[in-house]
Amino acid sequence: MMVPAGGAEQSMATAATVGEWIARMDPAPPPALHRRLSTLVSASAARPVAEVPEACLEAGEQLLDELLASGSTSRATALDLLAVDALITYAFQAAADDPARLEERAARAMARIAALPEALKG
């Protein structure tokens, strides 16, 4: 997994918004994945950079829910599966600047992801 140079703390310090944080990842993910990540967080792009962990987690959960509900786990959805992995990874990387909340965030994220897919519960 590609990670921002200098860790999330440096990236969080140089970006003002979620969109800027995604745009400034260094080294950048492969171009197709970078474009997909940007698209997936576009609804949250203007949120403050402090909200990167939640924005990435929300986007990853939403896409994973869609993939599971549709049964789409074929090679054709490989980019989306990589995007889910990247978003969850980046969520925790960005959250690492607040280690006191990391355990609580991890427990909450696991519970939210385990509850997926919502579409199959109805």
N, CA, C and O atoms as a Tinker XYZ file with bonds, in Angstrom:
   488  protein
     1  N      0.841000   -1.172000    0.000000    73     2
     2  CA     0.000000    0.000000    0.000000    64     1     3
     3  C      0.888000    1.237000    0.000000    63     2     4     5
     4  O      1.845000    1.323000    0.770000    81     3
     5  N      0.574000    2.173000   -0.848000    73     3     6
     6  CA     1.319000    3.430000   -0.892000    64     5     7
     7  C      0.890000    4.297000    0.282000    63     6     8     9
     8  O     -0.284000    4.316000    0.652000    81     7
     9  N      1.832000    5.005000    0.860000    73     7    10
    10  CA     1.526000    5.877000    1.985000    64     9    11
    11  C      2.122000    7.246000    1.736000    63    10    12    13
    12  O      3.152000    7.369000    1.073000    81    11
    13  N      1.473000    8.287000    2.269000    73    11    14
    14  CA     2.036000    9.614000    2.098000    64    13    15
    15  C      3.430000    9.698000    2.705000    63    14    16    17
    16  O      3.669000    9.156000    3.784000    81    15
    17  N      4.352000   10.372000    2.026000    73    15    18
    18  CA     5.721000   10.537000    2.522000    64    17    19
    19  C      5.696000   11.260000    3.855000    63    18    20    21
    20  O      4.924000   12.199000    4.052000    81    19
    21  N      6.535000   10.821000    4.754000    73    19    22
    22  CA     6.600000   11.464000    6.056000    64    21    23
    23  C      5.441000   11.094000    6.949000    63    22    24    25
    24  O      5.328000   11.623000    8.054000    81    23
    25  N      4.583000   10.209000    6.507000    73    23    26
    26  CA     3.460000    9.762000    7.306000    64    25    27
    27  C      2.272000   10.696000    7.205000    63    26    28    29
    28  O      2.342000   11.759000    6.588000    81    27
    29  N      1.182000   10.276000    7.824000    73    27    30
    30  CA    -0.057000   11.040000    7.768000    64    29    31
    31  C      0.083000   12.393000    8.429000    63    30    32    33
    32  O     -0.533000   13.362000    7.986000    81    31
    33  N      0.886000   12.478000    9.486000    73    31    34
    34  CA     1.026000   13.736000   10.204000    64    33    35
    35  C      1.529000   14.844000    9.283000    63    34    36    37
    36  O      0.997000   15.955000    9.298000    81    35
    37  N      2.552000   14.546000    8.480000    73    35    38
    38  CA     3.080000   15.545000    7.564000    64    37    39
    39  C      2.027000   15.912000    6.516000    63    38    40    41
    40  O      1.853000   17.092000    6.212000    81    39
    41  N      1.323000   14.925000    5.960000    73    39    42
    42  CA     0.294000   15.187000    4.969000    64    41    43
    43  C     -0.847000   15.996000    5.559000    63    42    44    45
    44  O     -1.368000   16.902000    4.908000    81    43
    45  N     -1.240000   15.678000    6.784000    73    43    46
    46  CA    -2.315000   16.413000    7.438000    64    45    47
    47  C     -1.887000   17.858000    7.668000    63    46    48    49
    48  O     -2.716000   18.766000    7.619000    81    47
    49  N     -0.609000   18.073000    7.917000    73    47    50
    50  CA    -0.122000   19.429000    8.190000    64    49    51
    51  C     -0.043000   20.277000    6.931000    63    50    52    53
    52  O     -0.090000   21.504000    7.018000    81    51
    53  N      0.074000   19.653000    5.761000    73    51    54
    54  CA     0.232000   20.422000    4.534000    64    53    55
    55  C     -1.047000   20.547000    3.730000    63    54    56    57
    56  O     -1.059000   21.233000    2.708000    81    55
    57  N     -2.108000   19.914000    4.153000    73    55    58
    58  CA    -3.385000   19.982000    3.443000    64    57    59
    59  C     -4.429000   20.645000    4.334000    63    58    60    61
    60  O     -4.371000   20.536000    5.558000    81    59
    61  N     -5.371000   21.326000    3.717000    73    59    62
    62  CA    -6.444000   21.982000    4.468000    64    61    63
    63  C     -7.742000   21.191000    4.411000    63    62    64    65
    64  O     -8.595000   21.324000    5.289000    81    63
    65  N     -7.892000   20.367000    3.375000    73    63    66
    66  CA    -9.140000   19.625000    3.189000    64    65    67
    67  C     -8.864000   18.157000    2.890000    63    66    68    69
    68  O     -7.735000   17.760000    2.603000    81    67
    69  N     -9.912000   17.376000    2.965000    73    67    70
    70  CA    -9.824000   15.958000    2.625000    64    69    71
    71  C     -9.357000   15.804000    1.178000    63    70    72    73
    72  O     -8.491000   14.978000    0.890000    81    71
    73  N     -9.917000   16.586000    0.281000    73    71    74
    74  CA    -9.543000   16.510000   -1.121000    64    73    75
    75  C     -8.075000   16.817000   -1.356000    63    74    76    77
    76  O     -7.414000   16.157000   -2.157000    81    75
    77  N     -7.569000   17.819000   -0.655000    73    75    78
    78  CA    -6.143000   18.151000   -0.780000    64    77    79
    79  C     -5.279000   17.036000   -0.238000    63    78    80    81
    80  O     -4.233000   16.736000   -0.814000    81    79
    81  N     -5.683000   16.419000    0.842000    73    79    82
    82  CA    -4.918000   15.315000    1.435000    64    81    83
    83  C     -4.796000   14.168000    0.438000    63    82    84    85
    84  O     -3.715000   13.613000    0.242000    81    83
    85  N     -5.923000   13.819000   -0.192000    73    83    86
    86  CA    -5.908000   12.749000   -1.192000    64    85    87
    87  C     -5.041000   13.152000   -2.384000    63    86    88    89
    88  O     -4.266000   12.340000   -2.890000    81    87
    89  N     -5.169000   14.386000   -2.827000    73    87    90
    90  CA    -4.419000   14.853000   -3.998000    64    89    91
    91  C     -2.918000   14.879000   -3.755000    63    90    92    93
    92  O     -2.137000   14.693000   -4.689000    81    91
    93  N     -2.502000   15.111000   -2.502000    73    91    94
    94  CA    -1.080000   15.284000   -2.186000    64    93    95
    95  C     -0.382000   14.027000   -1.694000    63    94    96    97
    96  O      0.764000   14.101000   -1.252000    81    95
    97  N     -1.036000   12.878000   -1.758000    73    95    98
    98  CA    -0.379000   11.654000   -1.291000    64    97    99
    99  C      0.931000   11.474000   -2.043000    63    98   100   101
   100  O      0.986000   11.586000   -3.268000    81    99
   101  N      1.994000   11.189000   -1.275000    73    99   102
   102  CA     3.313000   11.051000   -1.872000    64   101   103
   103  C      4.076000    9.956000   -1.131000    63   102   104   105
   104  O      4.333000   10.108000    0.063000    81   103
   105  N      4.437000    8.887000   -1.777000    73   103   106
   106  CA     4.242000    8.684000   -3.207000    64   105   107
   107  C      2.768000    8.449000   -3.515000    63   106   108   109
   108  O      2.033000    7.856000   -2.725000    81   107
   109  N      2.366000    8.922000   -4.660000    73   107   110
   110  CA     0.979000    8.768000   -5.073000    64   109   111
   111  C      0.691000    7.317000   -5.431000    63   110   112   113
   112  O      1.572000    6.606000   -5.915000    81   111
   113  N     -0.531000    6.881000   -5.196000    73   111   114
   114  CA    -0.903000    5.543000   -5.650000    64   113   115
   115  C     -0.859000    5.505000   -7.186000    63   114   116   117
   116  O     -0.752000    6.552000   -7.825000    81   115
   117  N     -0.941000    4.330000   -7.770000    73   115   118
   118  CA    -1.011000    4.267000   -9.229000    64   117   119
   119  C     -2.134000    5.173000   -9.744000    63   118   120   121
   120  O     -3.155000    5.328000   -9.074000    81   119
   121  N     -1.956000    5.768000  -10.919000    73   119   122
   122  CA    -2.918000    6.767000  -11.410000    64   121   123
   123  C     -4.379000    6.330000  -11.394000    63   122   124   125
   124  O     -5.238000    7.103000  -10.968000    81   123
   125  N     -4.681000    5.129000  -11.840000    73   123   126
   126  CA    -6.080000    4.683000  -11.868000    64   125   127
   127  C     -6.662000    4.611000  -10.459000    63   126   128   129
   128  O     -7.807000    5.005000  -10.240000    81   127
   129  N     -5.882000    4.111000   -9.504000    73   127   130
   130  CA    -6.343000    4.034000   -8.122000    64   129   131
   131  C     -6.480000    5.433000   -7.534000    63   130   132   133
   132  O     -7.448000    5.706000   -6.824000    81   131
   133  N     -5.543000    6.313000   -7.811000    73   131   134
   134  CA    -5.604000    7.681000   -7.296000    64   133   135
   135  C     -6.864000    8.394000   -7.792000    63   134   136   137
   136  O     -7.544000    9.077000   -7.026000    81   135
   137  N     -7.166000    8.226000   -9.086000    73   135   138
   138  CA    -8.389000    8.830000   -9.635000    64   137   139
   139  C     -9.629000    8.258000   -8.958000    63   138   140   141
   140  O    -10.564000    8.992000   -8.640000    81   139
   141  N     -9.633000    6.946000   -8.739000    73   139   142
   142  CA   -10.796000    6.303000   -8.104000    64   141   143
   143  C    -10.956000    6.785000   -6.676000    63   142   144   145
   144  O    -12.079000    7.048000   -6.245000    81   143
   145  N     -9.876000    6.908000   -5.932000    73   143   146
   146  CA    -9.952000    7.409000   -4.561000    64   145   147
   147  C    -10.491000    8.832000   -4.540000    63   146   148   149
   148  O    -11.334000    9.168000   -3.708000    81   147
   149  N    -10.010000    9.662000   -5.447000    73   147   150
   150  CA   -10.485000   11.051000   -5.526000    64   149   151
   151  C    -11.978000   11.103000   -5.801000    63   150   152   153
   152  O    -12.698000   11.908000   -5.210000    81   151
   153  N    -12.439000   10.246000   -6.694000    73   151   154
   154  CA   -13.867000   10.191000   -7.004000    64   153   155
   155  C    -14.668000    9.748000   -5.785000    63   154   156   157
   156  O    -15.716000   10.317000   -5.482000    81   155
   157  N    -14.173000    8.737000   -5.095000    73   155   158
   158  CA   -14.904000    8.182000   -3.955000    64   157   159
   159  C    -15.015000    9.153000   -2.785000    63   158   160   161
   160  O    -16.000000    9.111000   -2.048000    81   159
   161  N    -14.035000   10.018000   -2.599000    73   159   162
   162  CA   -14.108000   10.986000   -1.493000    64   161   163
   163  C    -14.595000   12.353000   -1.952000    63   162   164   165
   164  O    -14.587000   13.304000   -1.171000    81   163
   165  N    -15.018000   12.464000   -3.205000    73   163   166
   166  CA   -15.393000   13.778000   -3.745000    64   165   167
   167  C    -16.507000   14.454000   -2.942000    63   166   168   169
   168  O    -16.506000   15.678000   -2.814000    81   167
   169  N    -17.446000   13.691000   -2.405000    73   167   170
   170  CA   -18.518000   14.286000   -1.609000    64   169   171
   171  C    -17.989000   14.887000   -0.309000    63   170   172   173
   172  O    -18.628000   15.759000    0.281000    81   171
   173  N    -16.830000   14.425000    0.131000    73   171   174
   174  CA   -16.224000   14.909000    1.374000    64   173   175
   175  C    -15.002000   15.782000    1.123000    63   174   176   177
   176  O    -14.325000   16.180000    2.072000    81   175
   177  N    -14.711000   16.082000   -0.127000    73   175   178
   178  CA   -13.464000   16.773000   -0.481000    64   177   179
   179  C    -13.278000   18.107000    0.222000    63   178   180   181
   180  O    -12.144000   18.492000    0.509000    81   179
   181  N    -14.346000   18.812000    0.504000    73   179   182
   182  CA   -14.229000   20.126000    1.134000    64   181   183
   183  C    -14.200000   20.062000    2.660000    63   182   184   185
   184  O    -14.017000   21.087000    3.316000    81   183
   185  N    -14.377000   18.878000    3.226000    73   183   186
   186  CA   -14.338000   18.759000    4.692000    64   185   187
   187  C    -12.933000   19.068000    5.183000    63   186   188   189
   188  O    -11.970000   18.864000    4.443000    81   187
   189  N    -12.792000   19.549000    6.397000    73   187   190
   190  CA   -11.463000   19.858000    6.947000    64   189   191
   191  C    -10.573000   18.615000    6.988000    63   190   192   193
   192  O    -11.059000   17.495000    7.143000    81   191
   193  N     -9.289000   18.826000    6.851000    73   191   194
   194  CA    -8.332000   17.725000    6.804000    64   193   195
   195  C     -8.395000   16.857000    8.064000    63   194   196   197
   196  O     -8.067000   15.673000    8.004000    81   195
   197  N     -8.800000   17.408000    9.172000    73   195   198
   198  CA    -8.927000   16.622000   10.402000    64   197   199
   199  C     -9.966000   15.516000   10.265000    63   198   200   201
   200  O     -9.981000   14.573000   11.056000    81   199
   201  N    -10.830000   15.630000    9.265000    73   199   202
   202  CA   -11.876000   14.638000    9.056000    64   201   203
   203  C    -11.488000   13.570000    8.027000    63   202   204   205
   204  O    -12.336000   12.782000    7.608000    81   203
   205  N    -10.213000   13.537000    7.616000    73   203   206
   206  CA    -9.753000   12.517000    6.663000    64   205   207
   207  C    -10.066000   11.108000    7.163000    63   206   208   209
   208  O    -10.584000   10.307000    6.385000    81   207
   209  N     -9.781000   10.764000    8.417000    73   207   210
   210  CA   -10.069000    9.387000    8.843000    64   209   211
   211  C    -11.533000    8.998000    8.644000    63   210   212   213
   212  O    -11.828000    7.923000    8.122000    81   211
   213  N    -12.429000    9.857000    9.054000    73   211   214
   214  CA   -13.854000    9.544000    8.928000    64   213   215
   215  C    -14.302000    9.553000    7.468000    63   214   216   217
   216  O    -15.083000    8.694000    7.058000    81   215
   217  N    -13.820000   10.506000    6.685000    73   215   218
   218  CA   -14.207000   10.582000    5.267000    64   217   219
   219  C    -13.750000    9.340000    4.507000    63   218   220   221
   220  O    -14.506000    8.787000    3.707000    81   219
   221  N    -12.521000    8.902000    4.751000    73   219   222
   222  CA   -12.013000    7.707000    4.080000    64   221   223
   223  C    -12.770000    6.464000    4.528000    63   222   224   225
   224  O    -13.113000    5.611000    3.710000    81   223
   225  N    -13.027000    6.364000    5.820000    73   223   226
   226  CA   -13.758000    5.213000    6.341000    64   225   227
   227  C    -15.170000    5.166000    5.763000    63   226   228   229
   228  O    -15.634000    4.102000    5.354000    81   227
   229  N    -15.853000    6.303000    5.726000    73   227   230
   230  CA   -17.205000    6.357000    5.171000    64   229   231
   231  C    -17.222000    5.938000    3.710000    63   230   232   233
   232  O    -18.071000    5.149000    3.297000    81   231
   233  N    -16.288000    6.464000    2.928000    73   231   234
   234  CA   -16.239000    6.131000    1.503000    64   233   235
   235  C    -15.922000    4.658000    1.294000    63   234   236   237
   236  O    -16.509000    4.013000    0.425000    81   235
   237  N    -15.000000    4.126000    2.082000    73   235   238
   238  CA   -14.661000    2.713000    1.982000    64   237   239
   239  C    -15.820000    1.816000    2.361000    63   238   240   241
   240  O    -16.082000    0.815000    1.693000    81   239
   241  N    -16.512000    2.166000    3.424000    73   239   242
   242  CA   -17.678000    1.388000    3.857000    64   241   243
   243  C    -18.770000    1.399000    2.793000    63   242   244   245
   244  O    -19.356000    0.361000    2.485000    81   243
   245  N    -19.038000    2.562000    2.242000    73   243   246
   246  CA   -20.094000    2.676000    1.245000    64   245   247
   247  C    -19.788000    1.813000    0.021000    63   246   248   249
   248  O    -20.657000    1.095000   -0.475000    81   247
   249  N    -18.548000    1.888000   -0.462000    73   247   250
   250  CA   -18.179000    1.090000   -1.630000    64   249   251
   251  C    -18.198000   -0.398000   -1.305000    63   250   252   253
   252  O    -18.678000   -1.191000   -2.115000    81   251
   253  N    -17.696000   -0.791000   -0.159000    73   251   254
   254  CA   -17.717000   -2.202000    0.228000    64   253   255
   255  C    -19.146000   -2.701000    0.343000    63   254   256   257
   256  O    -19.448000   -3.813000   -0.092000    81   255
   257  N    -20.022000   -1.907000    0.916000    73   255   258
   258  CA   -21.432000   -2.273000    1.027000    64   257   259
   259  C    -22.028000   -2.509000   -0.360000    63   258   260   261
   260  O    -22.743000   -3.488000   -0.575000    81   259
   261  N    -21.733000   -1.613000   -1.294000    73   259   262
   262  CA   -22.241000   -1.757000   -2.668000    64   261   263
   263  C    -21.697000   -3.030000   -3.317000    63   262   264   265
   264  O    -22.444000   -3.771000   -3.957000    81   263
   265  N    -20.406000   -3.280000   -3.153000    73   263   266
   266  CA   -19.799000   -4.469000   -3.755000    64   265   267
   267  C    -20.384000   -5.761000   -3.174000    63   266   268   269
   268  O    -20.694000   -6.697000   -3.911000    81   267
   269  N    -20.529000   -5.799000   -1.858000    73   267   270
   270  CA   -21.078000   -6.998000   -1.226000    64   269   271
   271  C    -22.538000   -7.211000   -1.607000    63   270   272   273
   272  O    -22.956000   -8.338000   -1.874000    81   271
   273  N    -23.306000   -6.142000   -1.632000    73   271   274
   274  CA   -24.724000   -6.247000   -1.971000    64   273   275
   275  C    -24.932000   -6.728000   -3.401000    63   274   276   277
   276  O    -25.892000   -7.444000   -3.687000    81   275
   277  N    -24.038000   -6.338000   -4.291000    73   275   278
   278  CA   -24.174000   -6.728000   -5.692000    64   277   279
   279  C    -23.503000   -8.060000   -5.990000    63   278   280   281
   280  O    -23.676000   -8.616000   -7.074000    81   279
   281  N    -22.742000   -8.569000   -5.039000    73   279   282
   282  CA   -22.007000   -9.806000   -5.267000    64   281   283
   283  C    -20.826000   -9.616000   -6.201000    63   282   284   285
   284  O    -20.275000  -10.587000   -6.722000    81   283
   285  N    -20.440000   -8.375000   -6.412000    73   283   286
   286  CA   -19.363000   -8.043000   -7.353000    64   285   287
   287  C    -18.004000   -8.231000   -6.707000    63   286   288   289
   288  O    -17.492000   -7.332000   -6.040000    81   287
   289  N    -17.433000   -9.389000   -6.905000    73   287   290
   290  CA   -16.085000   -9.658000   -6.416000    64   289   291
   291  C    -15.220000  -10.251000   -7.516000    63   290   292   293
   292  O    -14.224000  -10.921000   -7.245000    81   291
   293  N    -15.605000  -10.000000   -8.749000    73   291   294
   294  CA   -14.862000  -10.538000   -9.884000    64   293   295
   295  C    -13.660000   -9.656000  -10.206000    63   294   296   297
   296  O    -13.457000   -8.600000   -9.607000    81   295
   297  N    -12.886000  -10.114000  -11.153000    73   295   298
   298  CA   -11.715000   -9.353000  -11.600000    64   297   299
   299  C    -12.109000   -7.958000  -12.085000    63   298   300   301
   300  O    -11.322000   -7.017000  -11.981000    81   299
   301  N    -13.311000   -7.827000  -12.607000    73   299   302
   302  CA   -13.785000   -6.539000  -13.111000    64   301   303
   303  C    -13.908000   -5.496000  -12.001000    63   302   304   305
   304  O    -13.909000   -4.296000  -12.277000    81   303
   305  N    -14.009000   -5.937000  -10.769000    73   303   306
   306  CA   -14.137000   -4.996000   -9.653000    64   305   307
   307  C    -12.847000   -4.875000   -8.850000    63   306   308   309
   308  O    -12.855000   -4.364000   -7.730000    81   307
   309  N    -11.742000   -5.345000   -9.419000    73   307   310
   310  CA   -10.467000   -5.318000   -8.699000    64   309   311
   311  C    -10.081000   -3.907000   -8.251000    63   310   312   313
   312  O     -9.607000   -3.721000   -7.130000    81   311
   313  N    -10.278000   -2.928000   -9.110000    73   311   314
   314  CA    -9.925000   -1.556000   -8.744000    64   313   315
   315  C    -10.752000   -1.086000   -7.554000    63   314   316   317
   316  O    -10.230000   -0.424000   -6.657000    81   315
   317  N    -12.034000   -1.423000   -7.540000    73   315   318
   318  CA   -12.868000   -1.030000   -6.410000    64   317   319
   319  C    -12.458000   -1.744000   -5.136000    63   318   320   321
   320  O    -12.469000   -1.144000   -4.061000    81   319
   321  N    -12.096000   -3.013000   -5.238000    73   319   322
   322  CA   -11.630000   -3.741000   -4.047000    64   321   323
   323  C    -10.327000   -3.138000   -3.522000    63   322   324   325
   324  O    -10.140000   -3.017000   -2.312000    81   323
   325  N     -9.436000   -2.763000   -4.425000    73   323   326
   326  CA    -8.203000   -2.071000   -4.011000    64   325   327
   327  C     -8.522000   -0.723000   -3.375000    63   326   328   329
   328  O     -7.882000   -0.320000   -2.404000    81   327
   329  N     -9.508000   -0.034000   -3.923000    73   327   330
   330  CA    -9.896000    1.269000   -3.377000    64   329   331
   331  C    -10.440000    1.136000   -1.962000    63   330   332   333
   332  O    -10.132000    1.959000   -1.100000    81   331
   333  N    -11.246000    0.108000   -1.714000    73   331   334
   334  CA   -11.747000   -0.122000   -0.353000    64   333   335
   335  C    -10.578000   -0.326000    0.600000    63   334   336   337
   336  O    -10.520000    0.291000    1.664000    81   335
   337  N     -9.652000   -1.187000    0.217000    73   335   338
   338  CA    -8.478000   -1.459000    1.044000    64   337   339
   339  C     -7.691000   -0.174000    1.299000    63   338   340   341
   340  O     -7.303000    0.113000    2.432000    81   339
   341  N     -7.463000    0.588000    0.244000    73   339   342
   342  CA    -6.695000    1.828000    0.379000    64   341   343
   343  C     -7.404000    2.826000    1.283000    63   342   344   345
   344  O     -6.765000    3.448000    2.132000    81   343
   345  N     -8.704000    2.989000    1.118000    73   343   346
   346  CA    -9.444000    3.959000    1.935000    64   345   347
   347  C     -9.405000    3.602000    3.418000    63   346   348   349
   348  O     -9.221000    4.478000    4.263000    81   347
   349  N     -9.577000    2.332000    3.734000    73   347   350
   350  CA    -9.534000    1.919000    5.141000    64   349   351
   351  C     -8.121000    2.094000    5.693000    63   350   352   353
   352  O     -7.942000    2.555000    6.820000    81   351
   353  N     -7.129000    1.727000    4.902000    73   351   354
   354  CA    -5.736000    1.909000    5.322000    64   353   355
   355  C     -5.426000    3.380000    5.555000    63   354   356   357
   356  O     -4.850000    3.737000    6.582000    81   355
   357  N     -5.802000    4.235000    4.614000    73   355   358
   358  CA    -5.550000    5.673000    4.754000    64   357   359
   359  C     -6.322000    6.257000    5.936000    63   358   360   361
   360  O     -5.832000    7.171000    6.600000    81   359
   361  N     -7.512000    5.746000    6.205000    73   359   362
   362  CA    -8.288000    6.234000    7.352000    64   361   363
   363  C     -7.497000    6.045000    8.647000    63   362   364   365
   364  O     -7.430000    6.944000    9.485000    81   363
   365  N     -6.897000    4.852000    8.794000    73   363   366
   366  CA    -6.148000    4.591000   10.025000    64   365   367
   367  C     -4.786000    5.248000   10.023000    63   366   368   369
   368  O     -4.274000    5.622000   11.078000    81   367
   369  N     -4.200000    5.392000    8.865000    73   367   370
   370  CA    -2.932000    6.110000    8.796000    64   369   371
   371  C     -3.145000    7.564000    9.227000    63   370   372   373
   372  O     -2.365000    8.110000   10.007000    81   371
   373  N     -4.191000    8.171000    8.720000    73   371   374
   374  CA    -4.480000    9.559000    9.076000    64   373   375
   375  C     -4.888000    9.685000   10.539000    63   374   376   377
   376  O     -4.623000   10.707000   11.173000    81   375
   377  N     -5.528000    8.658000   11.073000    73   375   378
   378  CA    -5.965000    8.686000   12.470000    64   377   379
   379  C     -4.807000    8.492000   13.442000    63   378   380   381
   380  O     -4.963000    8.731000   14.639000    81   379
   381  N     -3.661000    8.068000   12.951000    73   379   382
   382  CA    -2.526000    7.770000   13.821000    64   381   383
   383  C     -2.006000    8.993000   14.556000    63   382   384   385
   384  O     -1.275000    8.853000   15.537000    81   383
   385  N     -2.369000   10.198000   14.103000    73   383   386
   386  CA    -1.908000   11.400000   14.801000    64   385   387
   387  C     -2.662000   11.616000   16.114000    63   386   388   389
   388  O     -2.327000   12.522000   16.877000    81   387
   389  N     -3.679000   10.790000   16.382000    73   387   390
   390  CA    -4.437000   10.870000   17.625000    64   389   391
   391  C     -4.485000    9.470000   18.245000    63   390   392   393
   392  O     -5.542000    8.839000   18.277000    81   391
   393  N     -3.327000    8.981000   18.741000    73   391   394
   394  CA    -3.257000    7.604000   19.230000    64   393   395
   395  C     -4.197000    7.307000   20.393000    63   394   396   397
   396  O     -4.576000    6.154000   20.598000    81   395
   397  N     -4.572000    8.313000   21.146000    73   395   398
   398  CA    -5.471000    8.080000   22.276000    64   397   399
   399  C     -6.842000    7.587000   21.814000    63   398   400   401
   400  O     -7.537000    6.894000   22.557000    81   399
   401  N     -7.232000    7.946000   20.582000    73   399   402
   402  CA    -8.542000    7.549000   20.055000    64   401   403
   403  C     -8.457000    6.363000   19.099000    63   402   404   405
   404  O     -9.487000    5.893000   18.613000    81   403
   405  N     -7.265000    5.876000   18.821000    73   403   406
   406  CA    -7.087000    4.848000   17.804000    64   405   407
   407  C     -7.840000    3.560000   18.138000    63   406   408   409
   408  O     -8.502000    2.992000   17.269000    81   407
   409  N     -7.747000    3.101000   19.366000    73   407   410
   410  CA    -8.423000    1.863000   19.748000    64   409   411
   411  C     -9.937000    1.997000   19.607000    63   410   412   413
   412  O    -10.600000    1.090000   19.104000    81   411
   413  N    -10.480000    3.122000   20.048000    73   411   414
   414  CA   -11.924000    3.357000   19.932000    64   413   415
   415  C    -12.340000    3.428000   18.469000    63   414   416   417
   416  O    -13.370000    2.872000   18.088000    81   415
   417  N    -11.545000    4.108000   17.650000    73   415   418
   418  CA   -11.854000    4.208000   16.214000    64   417   419
   419  C    -11.816000    2.839000   15.564000    63   418   420   421
   420  O    -12.678000    2.513000   14.748000    81   419
   421  N    -10.829000    2.039000   15.917000    73   419   422
   422  CA   -10.706000    0.698000   15.329000    64   421   423
   423  C    -11.908000   -0.165000   15.704000    63   422   424   425
   424  O    -12.463000   -0.857000   14.850000    81   423
   425  N    -12.309000   -0.131000   16.960000    73   423   426
   426  CA   -13.464000   -0.919000   17.395000    64   425   427
   427  C    -14.732000   -0.471000   16.675000    63   426   428   429
   428  O    -15.534000   -1.300000   16.245000    81   427
   429  N    -14.908000    0.824000   16.547000    73   427   430
   430  CA   -16.087000    1.366000   15.862000    64   429   431
   431  C    -16.072000    0.993000   14.379000    63   430   432   433
   432  O    -17.101000    0.619000   13.815000    81   431
   433  N    -14.907000    1.098000   13.760000    73   431   434
   434  CA   -14.789000    0.756000   12.339000    64   433   435
   435  C    -15.063000   -0.730000   12.118000    63   434   436   437
   436  O    -15.766000   -1.094000   11.174000    81   435
   437  N    -14.521000   -1.584000   12.970000    73   435   438
   438  CA   -14.767000   -3.023000   12.815000    64   437   439
   439  C    -16.251000   -3.341000   12.941000    63   438   440   441
   440  O    -16.783000   -4.151000   12.183000    81   439
   441  N    -16.916000   -2.702000   13.899000    73   439   442
   442  CA   -18.348000   -2.937000   14.071000    64   441   443
   443  C    -19.131000   -2.466000   12.851000    63   442   444   445
   444  O    -20.054000   -3.146000   12.403000    81   443
   445  N    -18.767000   -1.311000   12.315000    73   443   446
   446  CA   -19.470000   -0.770000   11.155000    64   445   447
   447  C    -19.237000   -1.657000    9.929000    63   446   448   449
   448  O    -20.178000   -1.940000    9.187000    81   447
   449  N    -18.012000   -2.093000    9.712000    73   447   450
   450  CA   -17.713000   -2.933000    8.549000    64   449   451
   451  C    -18.360000   -4.303000    8.700000    63   450   452   453
   452  O    -18.851000   -4.867000    7.722000    81   451
   453  N    -18.367000   -4.839000    9.911000    73   451   454
   454  CA   -18.982000   -6.151000   10.141000    64   453   455
   455  C    -20.483000   -6.116000    9.893000    63   454   456   457
   456  O    -21.079000   -7.144000    9.570000    81   455
   457  N    -21.090000   -4.971000   10.038000    73   455   458
   458  CA   -22.532000   -4.832000    9.835000    64   457   459
   459  C    -22.922000   -4.792000    8.361000    63   458   460   461
   460  O    -24.110000   -4.826000    8.039000    81   459
   461  N    -21.948000   -4.720000    7.465000    73   459   462
   462  CA   -22.227000   -4.663000    6.034000    64   461   463
   463  C    -22.543000   -6.069000    5.514000    63   462   464   465
   464  O    -22.123000   -7.028000    6.162000    81   463
   465  N    -23.222000   -6.257000    4.440000    73   463   466
   466  CA   -23.874000   -5.256000    3.621000    64   465   467
   467  C    -25.292000   -4.970000    4.099000    63   466   468   469
   468  O    -26.054000   -5.893000    4.387000    81   467
   469  N    -25.631000   -3.730000    4.181000    73   467   470
   470  CA   -26.957000   -3.299000    4.632000    64   469   471
   471  C    -28.053000   -3.811000    3.708000    63   470   472   473
   472  O    -29.123000   -4.194000    4.180000    81   471
   473  N    -27.808000   -3.825000    2.403000    73   471   474
   474  CA   -28.836000   -4.202000    1.434000    64   473   475
   475  C    -29.315000   -5.632000    1.620000    63   474   476   477
   476  O    -30.445000   -5.951000    1.249000    81   475
   477  N    -28.491000   -6.494000    2.180000    73   475   478
   478  CA   -28.872000   -7.891000    2.344000    64   477   479
   479  C    -29.648000   -8.155000    3.628000    63   478   480   481
   480  O    -30.123000   -9.271000    3.841000    81   479
   481  N    -29.783000   -7.158000    4.478000    73   479   482
   482  CA   -30.427000   -7.336000    5.773000    64   481   483
   483  C    -31.936000   -7.119000    5.725000    63   482   484   485
   484  O    -32.654000   -7.510000    6.645000    81   483
   485  N    -32.407000   -6.505000    4.665000    73   483   486
   486  CA   -33.814000   -6.128000    4.588000    64   485   487
   487  C    -34.702000   -7.166000    4.093000    63   486   488
   488  O    -35.910000   -6.949000    3.990000    81   487
